[in-house]
Amino acid sequence: MLEEADSGKVLYFDWYLLPIGRMMKFYSVILNMFGKEGPVPEGMSAEAALKNINYSDTHDQIKSKLIFLADQFKIQKGYKPPYWELVSLARQVRDEVNK
């Protein structure tokens, strides 16, 4: 995912979640006034929080599929995949998830 960070690809969020994100931001502001932490960090907009959630979900999907493929590699070949093979598998999974 870091390889694509400078490619101009825009992070997105589901527009219909924006009202909920704004309510969570408001809730976080109230909690911050009382010295507590809310679900949306201070200084982060509701839009940025929703983009972060989407990015994290994508990362989790890639990670779980990559772990599965790495385990399959180990079962088939009898050894853990080397670094370059993990990178190749990660790129493959990233491209599948981003379709």
Residue pairs with C-beta under 8 A, 6 or more apart in sequence:
1 55
1 58
1 59
1 62
1 94
3 91
4 94
11 51
11 54
11 55
12 51
12 54
13 21
13 47
13 50
13 51
13 53
13 54
14 50
14 54
17 50
18 46
18 47
18 50
21 40
21 46
21 47
21 49
21 50
22 46
24 38
24 39
24 40
24 46
24 49
25 38
25 40
25 44
25 45
25 46
25 49
27 38
27 39
27 40
28 37
28 38
28 39
28 40
28 41
28 42
29 38
30 38
31 37
31 38
32 38
32 42
39 49
40 46
40 49
41 49
44 52
58 97
58 98
61 97
62 90
62 93
62 94
62 97
65 93
65 96
65 97
66 86
66 89
66 90
66 93
69 89
69 92
69 93
70 80
70 81
70 86
70 89
73 80
73 81
73 85
73 89
74 80
74 81
81 89
